[in-house]
Amino acid sequence: LPPPLMQASSALGVPPPAEADRAAVLRAVAALFHADDGAARGAADRWLEAWQQTPGAWSVADALLHEPQSPVEAQHFCAQTLKAKSQRDFEELPDGAAASLRESLLQLLLRFSRGMPPVRTQLGLALAALAAHLPAAHWPADGGEPGGGAAGGAGAGAAAAAAGSSSL
């Protein structure tokens, strides 16, 4: 790690970004938004920026968004992370993971359909970025799974309706 990230990890009491788990991300987000010390906020910002660039950020951000007890700040930051990774780091996804990501983003859009417009906006942008990377065959016209099956009630049509249920 570069010296500034080593110092940031040490100051925040978190592992290096590539080894981060949910608890480390939550500690860094809390420091970014609630630390009284400007140096601690700066360290958290640097650490979180580096973490967003790791392949592990996909799963940690997704997991934190699915946890009802995640703080609002973490929800927003994780939604931003999924948007940024969908836009810039699509090639990091393992084979077959795009379909799971699509379903997760649709579920999250339904979950955040009421309240939290900034989170919903970031999730919608993540879904749009994902759509730009996937061929049309991955996006069934009926809102179900490719091939016509239902997606557990969380099809694209339902998510689009939920995303539009209040102003972004």
Backbone as CSV, one residue per row, in Angstrom:
resi,resn,N_x,N_y,N_z,CA_x,CA_y,CA_z,C_x,C_y,C_z
1,LEU,0.834,-1.199,0.000,0.000,0.000,0.000,0.867,1.246,0.000
2,PRO,0.412,2.290,-0.680,1.137,3.555,-0.601,1.097,4.073,0.837
3,PRO,2.118,4.823,1.252,2.164,5.320,2.630,0.886,6.034,3.095
4,PRO,0.247,6.879,2.263,-0.967,7.535,2.757,-2.081,6.538,3.106
5,LEU,-2.200,5.453,2.339,-3.231,4.463,2.646,-2.853,3.620,3.859
6,MET,-1.569,3.354,4.032,-1.122,2.643,5.239,-1.482,3.477,6.464
7,GLN,-1.212,4.781,6.382,-1.527,5.671,7.492,-3.037,5.754,7.711
8,ALA,-3.801,5.817,6.637,-5.251,5.892,6.750,-5.795,4.622,7.402
9,SER,-5.325,3.461,6.973,-5.781,2.204,7.563,-5.447,2.154,9.041
10,SER,-4.240,2.570,9.367,-3.808,2.566,10.764,-4.624,3.546,11.605
11,ALA,-4.820,4.754,11.100,-5.552,5.786,11.841,-7.009,5.391,12.066
12,LEU,-7.608,4.690,11.114,-9.013,4.310,11.224,-9.207,2.985,11.952
13,GLY,-8.118,2.254,12.166,-8.232,0.943,12.797,-8.918,-0.065,11.896
14,VAL,-8.644,0.010,10.597,-9.249,-0.896,9.622,-8.148,-1.563,8.811
15,PRO,-8.448,-2.709,8.219,-7.446,-3.385,7.378,-7.235,-2.621,6.081
16,PRO,-6.234,-3.021,5.312,-6.057,-2.407,3.988,-7.342,-2.560,3.174
17,PRO,-7.624,-1.635,2.256,-8.887,-1.674,1.500,-9.177,-3.010,0.825
18,ALA,-8.175,-3.675,0.278,-8.410,-4.936,-0.430,-8.873,-6.051,0.507
19,GLU,-8.663,-5.898,1.807,-9.051,-6.927,2.781,-10.278,-6.512,3.593
20,ALA,-10.946,-5.467,3.181,-12.038,-4.901,3.968,-13.262,-5.802,4.011
21,ASP,-13.909,-5.794,5.165,-15.184,-6.457,5.323,-16.231,-5.397,5.642
22,ARG,-17.442,-5.826,5.897,-18.526,-4.882,6.159,-18.217,-3.964,7.336
23,ALA,-17.696,-4.534,8.411,-17.431,-3.732,9.605,-16.405,-2.636,9.320
24,ALA,-15.370,-2.954,8.554,-14.343,-1.963,8.217,-14.935,-0.835,7.391
25,VAL,-15.784,-1.183,6.438,-16.408,-0.159,5.595,-17.324,0.717,6.448
26,LEU,-18.088,0.104,7.335,-18.972,0.889,8.207,-18.176,1.841,9.105
27,ARG,-17.039,1.377,9.634,-16.197,2.252,10.475,-15.666,3.427,9.658
28,ALA,-15.219,3.154,8.435,-14.676,4.220,7.597,-15.764,5.215,7.189
29,VAL,-16.955,4.723,6.857,-18.060,5.622,6.504,-18.439,6.476,7.711
30,ALA,-18.487,5.872,8.890,-18.808,6.632,10.103,-17.772,7.718,10.343
31,ALA,-16.498,7.391,10.144,-15.445,8.396,10.318,-15.579,9.510,9.290
32,LEU,-15.896,9.149,8.052,-16.034,10.150,6.991,-17.142,11.150,7.326
33,PHE,-18.249,10.674,7.840,-19.398,11.550,8.060,-19.497,12.114,9.470
34,HIS,-18.835,11.486,10.455,-19.073,11.903,11.829,-17.835,12.256,12.644
35,ALA,-16.647,12.042,12.112,-15.440,12.352,12.876,-15.306,13.862,13.056
36,ASP,-14.912,14.276,14.250,-14.683,15.694,14.516,-13.355,16.163,13.926
37,ASP,-12.425,15.249,13.800,-11.077,15.552,13.332,-11.027,15.522,11.800
38,GLY,-10.608,16.621,11.206,-10.495,16.706,9.753,-9.512,15.691,9.188
39,ALA,-8.445,15.399,9.931,-7.470,14.411,9.459,-8.103,13.023,9.391
40,ALA,-8.953,12.704,10.358,-9.636,11.402,10.352,-10.612,11.318,9.182
41,ARG,-11.317,12.405,8.912,-12.237,12.423,7.759,-11.460,12.255,6.458
42,GLY,-10.320,12.922,6.353,-9.486,12.796,5.154,-8.948,11.386,4.986
43,ALA,-8.522,10.776,6.092,-8.032,9.395,6.036,-9.155,8.459,5.610
44,ALA,-10.342,8.662,6.145,-11.488,7.824,5.781,-11.825,7.993,4.298
45,ASP,-11.779,9.206,3.812,-12.074,9.470,2.408,-11.078,8.747,1.507
46,ARG,-9.789,8.851,1.819,-8.759,8.177,1.016,-8.940,6.664,1.050
47,TRP,-9.215,6.134,2.249,-9.387,4.694,2.406,-10.603,4.213,1.608
48,LEU,-11.714,4.931,1.721,-12.935,4.527,1.020,-12.766,4.619,-0.498
49,GLU,-12.066,5.629,-0.981,-11.799,5.730,-2.418,-10.987,4.534,-2.896
50,ALA,-9.983,4.140,-2.124,-9.165,2.977,-2.498,-10.004,1.700,-2.422
51,TRP,-10.841,1.591,-1.393,-11.690,0.408,-1.252,-12.645,0.271,-2.436
52,GLN,-13.214,1.378,-2.905,-14.146,1.324,-4.028,-13.498,0.732,-5.274
53,GLN,-12.207,0.781,-5.371,-11.510,0.285,-6.554,-11.139,-1.191,-6.442
54,THR,-11.465,-1.834,-5.320,-11.130,-3.245,-5.149,-12.266,-4.122,-5.676
55,PRO,-11.947,-5.308,-6.166,-13.006,-6.228,-6.605,-13.967,-6.613,-5.480
56,GLY,-13.495,-6.642,-4.252,-14.351,-7.009,-3.129,-15.426,-5.983,-2.813
57,ALA,-15.293,-4.779,-3.341,-16.286,-3.734,-3.068,-17.659,-4.105,-3.614
58,TRP,-17.711,-4.891,-4.704,-19.003,-5.312,-5.259,-19.850,-5.997,-4.188
59,SER,-19.288,-7.041,-3.595,-20.081,-7.867,-2.673,-20.336,-7.173,-1.342
60,VAL,-19.365,-6.435,-0.837,-19.564,-5.752,0.442,-20.618,-4.657,0.302
61,ALA,-20.536,-3.859,-0.757,-21.525,-2.796,-0.964,-22.917,-3.389,-1.133
62,ASP,-23.019,-4.450,-1.917,-24.315,-5.098,-2.124,-24.871,-5.629,-0.799
63,ALA,-24.043,-6.294,-0.029,-24.497,-6.857,1.249,-24.967,-5.762,2.209
64,LEU,-24.215,-4.671,2.291,-24.612,-3.587,3.192,-25.930,-2.947,2.769
65,LEU,-26.181,-2.876,1.475,-27.448,-2.310,1.006,-28.632,-3.228,1.311
66,HIS,-28.392,-4.509,1.400,-29.471,-5.453,1.715,-29.721,-5.571,3.222
67,GLU,-28.835,-5.015,4.039,-29.008,-5.070,5.498,-29.874,-3.901,5.954
68,PRO,-31.044,-4.186,6.523,-31.948,-3.106,6.943,-31.339,-2.159,7.989
69,GLN,-30.410,-2.648,8.795,-29.844,-1.817,9.860,-28.658,-0.964,9.413
70,SER,-28.285,-1.036,8.133,-27.171,-0.211,7.649,-27.518,1.264,7.797
71,PRO,-26.570,2.070,8.299,-26.824,3.508,8.429,-27.086,4.167,7.075
72,VAL,-27.827,5.248,7.105,-28.180,5.983,5.891,-26.935,6.369,5.101
73,GLU,-25.913,6.836,5.788,-24.686,7.252,5.101,-24.050,6.075,4.367
74,ALA,-24.053,4.902,5.001,-23.481,3.712,4.377,-24.319,3.281,3.181
75,GLN,-25.637,3.395,3.285,-26.502,3.041,2.165,-26.193,3.916,0.952
76,HIS,-26.079,5.208,1.195,-25.793,6.122,0.088,-24.412,5.846,-0.503
77,PHE,-23.428,5.675,0.349,-22.073,5.422,-0.128,-22.007,4.104,-0.905
78,CYS,-22.665,3.067,-0.406,-22.637,1.771,-1.091,-23.389,1.828,-2.422
79,ALA,-24.473,2.579,-2.481,-25.181,2.744,-3.754,-24.279,3.483,-4.757
80,GLN,-23.562,4.488,-4.286,-22.608,5.192,-5.152,-21.513,4.240,-5.626
81,THR,-21.082,3.364,-4.739,-20.045,2.400,-5.086,-20.514,1.473,-6.197
82,LEU,-21.734,0.930,-6.063,-22.245,0.040,-7.102,-22.422,0.774,-8.431
83,LYS,-22.835,2.030,-8.352,-22.956,2.820,-9.586,-21.585,2.988,-10.240
84,ALA,-20.600,3.411,-9.472,-19.260,3.646,-10.020,-18.662,2.361,-10.579
85,LYS,-18.825,1.262,-9.868,-18.261,0.005,-10.334,-18.991,-0.497,-11.575
86,SER,-20.298,-0.307,-11.641,-21.057,-0.720,-12.824,-20.634,0.098,-14.039
87,GLN,-20.297,1.353,-13.813,-19.865,2.210,-14.912,-18.445,1.906,-15.365
88,ARG,-17.537,1.691,-14.403,-16.117,1.633,-14.737,-15.457,0.268,-14.590
89,ASP,-16.019,-0.606,-13.764,-15.318,-1.844,-13.430,-16.102,-3.100,-13.786
90,PHE,-16.979,-3.029,-14.772,-17.820,-4.157,-15.143,-16.996,-5.417,-15.416
91,GLU,-15.828,-5.242,-16.024,-14.993,-6.387,-16.389,-14.491,-7.174,-15.181
92,GLU,-14.585,-6.599,-13.979,-14.186,-7.320,-12.762,-15.175,-8.416,-12.378
93,LEU,-16.407,-8.304,-12.831,-17.417,-9.282,-12.452,-17.057,-10.660,-12.998
94,PRO,-17.180,-11.686,-12.153,-16.955,-13.043,-12.659,-18.020,-13.417,-13.689
95,ASP,-17.723,-14.406,-14.510,-18.693,-14.885,-15.492,-19.994,-15.250,-14.788
96,GLY,-21.092,-14.811,-15.338,-22.405,-15.128,-14.788,-22.865,-14.234,-13.657
97,ALA,-22.008,-13.378,-13.152,-22.379,-12.537,-12.007,-23.260,-11.357,-12.411
98,ALA,-23.263,-10.994,-13.674,-24.063,-9.845,-14.113,-25.548,-10.083,-13.870
99,ALA,-26.014,-11.310,-14.089,-27.430,-11.614,-13.863,-27.780,-11.475,-12.385
100,SER,-26.898,-11.933,-11.507,-27.129,-11.782,-10.068,-27.118,-10.314,-9.666
101,LEU,-26.202,-9.554,-10.240,-26.143,-8.121,-9.955,-27.425,-7.443,-10.425
102,ARG,-27.886,-7.804,-11.618,-29.132,-7.232,-12.132,-30.287,-7.502,-11.165
103,GLU,-30.425,-8.740,-10.718,-31.514,-9.092,-9.802,-31.367,-8.361,-8.468
104,SER,-30.149,-8.248,-7.979,-29.930,-7.543,-6.724,-30.294,-6.068,-6.847
105,LEU,-29.867,-5.434,-7.941,-30.198,-4.023,-8.147,-31.709,-3.819,-8.260
106,LEU,-32.395,-4.736,-8.919,-33.850,-4.632,-9.020,-34.499,-4.768,-7.637
107,GLN,-34.019,-5.722,-6.847,-34.548,-5.890,-5.492,-34.288,-4.643,-4.642
108,LEU,-33.097,-4.098,-4.785,-32.758,-2.891,-4.016,-33.609,-1.698,-4.448
109,LEU,-33.870,-1.569,-5.732,-34.741,-0.485,-6.194,-36.137,-0.625,-5.588
110,LEU,-36.629,-1.837,-5.511,-37.930,-2.054,-4.868,-37.857,-1.713,-3.384
111,ARG,-36.789,-2.139,-2.731,-36.628,-1.861,-1.298,-36.598,-0.357,-1.022
112,PHE,-35.916,0.387,-1.860,-35.767,1.826,-1.651,-36.785,2.642,-2.459
113,SER,-37.867,2.007,-2.888,-38.849,2.714,-3.708,-39.559,3.829,-2.944
114,ARG,-39.596,3.724,-1.649,-40.167,4.784,-0.804,-39.023,5.361,0.030
115,GLY,-38.909,6.654,0.025,-37.841,7.287,0.787,-36.491,7.154,0.107
116,MET,-35.498,7.755,0.674,-34.111,7.693,0.237,-33.907,7.953,-1.269
117,PRO,-34.411,9.066,-1.801,-34.205,9.353,-3.228,-32.740,9.314,-3.671
118,PRO,-31.774,9.796,-2.876,-30.384,9.726,-3.361,-29.902,8.285,-3.561
119,VAL,-30.320,7.383,-2.679,-29.929,5.980,-2.822,-30.597,5.394,-4.058
120,ARG,-31.874,5.651,-4.205,-32.633,5.146,-5.352,-32.025,5.660,-6.666
121,THR,-31.635,6.908,-6.701,-31.027,7.479,-7.898,-29.732,6.754,-8.245
122,GLN,-28.876,6.537,-7.264,-27.601,5.851,-7.510,-27.838,4.419,-7.981
123,LEU,-28.822,3.746,-7.393,-29.134,2.375,-7.807,-29.675,2.351,-9.239
124,GLY,-30.508,3.317,-9.576,-31.021,3.408,-10.941,-29.906,3.650,-11.945
125,LEU,-28.957,4.495,-11.575,-27.802,4.741,-12.453,-26.926,3.497,-12.572
126,ALA,-26.795,2.735,-11.495,-26.041,1.476,-11.548,-26.716,0.499,-12.500
127,LEU,-28.043,0.409,-12.412,-28.786,-0.484,-13.300,-28.653,-0.039,-14.757
128,ALA,-28.706,1.254,-14.996,-28.540,1.774,-16.361,-27.140,1.460,-16.894
129,ALA,-26.131,1.612,-16.054,-24.767,1.295,-16.478,-24.625,-0.191,-16.775
130,LEU,-25.245,-1.022,-15.946,-25.210,-2.461,-16.189,-25.878,-2.787,-17.520
131,ALA,-27.002,-2.148,-17.792,-27.722,-2.384,-19.049,-26.851,-2.038,-20.258
132,ALA,-26.031,-1.036,-20.123,-25.155,-0.641,-21.231,-24.095,-1.700,-21.527
133,HIS,-23.793,-2.537,-20.538,-22.768,-3.572,-20.721,-23.333,-4.908,-21.181
134,LEU,-24.630,-5.119,-21.021,-25.225,-6.423,-21.305,-26.003,-6.413,-22.615
135,PRO,-25.946,-7.513,-23.355,-26.752,-7.602,-24.563,-28.244,-7.647,-24.228
136,ALA,-29.061,-7.310,-25.188,-30.508,-7.244,-24.988,-31.086,-8.563,-24.487
137,ALA,-30.490,-9.680,-24.825,-31.001,-10.981,-24.393,-31.015,-11.121,-22.873
138,HIS,-30.220,-10.334,-22.182,-30.187,-10.370,-20.727,-31.291,-9.525,-20.094
139,TRP,-32.097,-8.848,-20.899,-33.147,-7.956,-20.405,-34.478,-8.346,-21.055
140,PRO,-35.187,-9.296,-20.450,-36.430,-9.763,-21.060,-37.488,-8.666,-21.127
141,ALA,-38.262,-8.698,-22.207,-39.295,-7.686,-22.427,-40.436,-7.791,-21.437
142,ASP,-40.680,-8.995,-20.877,-41.813,-9.171,-19.962,-41.477,-8.843,-18.518
143,GLY,-40.248,-8.452,-18.224,-39.857,-8.097,-16.866,-39.481,-9.294,-16.024
144,GLY,-39.510,-10.489,-16.598,-39.125,-11.683,-15.860,-37.703,-12.078,-16.177
145,GLU,-37.398,-13.308,-15.866,-36.073,-13.847,-16.164,-35.920,-14.020,-17.667
146,PRO,-34.688,-14.004,-18.188,-34.499,-14.334,-19.595,-35.104,-15.715,-19.861
147,GLY,-35.859,-15.826,-20.908,-36.535,-17.079,-21.203,-37.967,-17.094,-20.722
148,GLY,-38.448,-16.056,-20.046,-39.844,-15.934,-19.697,-40.217,-16.240,-18.275
149,GLY,-39.313,-16.785,-17.445,-39.657,-17.090,-16.059,-39.789,-15.838,-15.235
150,ALA,-40.495,-15.932,-14.125,-40.658,-14.780,-13.237,-39.430,-14.623,-12.371
151,ALA,-39.129,-13.406,-12.006,-37.957,-13.110,-11.167,-38.400,-12.868,-9.734
152,GLY,-39.185,-13.774,-9.202,-39.601,-13.623,-7.811,-40.411,-12.372,-7.580
153,GLY,-41.112,-11.902,-8.600,-41.918,-10.704,-8.446,-41.124,-9.420,-8.528
154,ALA,-39.826,-9.509,-8.721,-38.983,-8.310,-8.751,-38.479,-8.060,-10.159
155,GLY,-39.357,-8.151,-11.151,-38.948,-7.947,-12.526,-38.635,-6.510,-12.842
156,ALA,-38.112,-6.310,-14.026,-37.706,-4.962,-14.437,-38.877,-3.994,-14.462
157,GLY,-40.046,-4.476,-14.890,-41.207,-3.599,-14.922,-41.593,-3.115,-13.547
158,ALA,-41.565,-4.021,-12.564,-41.906,-3.644,-11.189,-40.886,-2.667,-10.630
159,ALA,-39.613,-2.902,-10.932,-38.571,-1.996,-10.423,-38.684,-0.626,-11.074
160,ALA,-38.978,-0.619,-12.368,-39.129,0.669,-13.045,-40.298,1.439,-12.460
161,ALA,-41.377,0.739,-12.174,-42.532,1.401,-11.562,-42.171,1.924,-10.172
162,ALA,-41.421,1.113,-9.415,-41.025,1.533,-8.077,-40.083,2.714,-8.134
163,ALA,-39.144,2.687,-9.068,-38.185,3.779,-9.181,-38.890,5.079,-9.549
164,GLY,-39.978,4.976,-10.282,-40.698,6.179,-10.691,-41.802,6.561,-9.741
165,SER,-41.924,5.853,-8.603,-43.049,6.120,-7.703,-42.944,7.448,-6.967
166,SER,-41.775,8.006,-6.909,-41.620,9.338,-6.343,-40.473,10.030,-7.068
167,SER,-40.405,11.325,-6.946,-39.408,12.063,-7.714,-38.004,11.709,-7.265
168,LEU,-37.109,11.655,-8.234,-35.707,11.365,-7.933,-35.066,12.650,-7.663
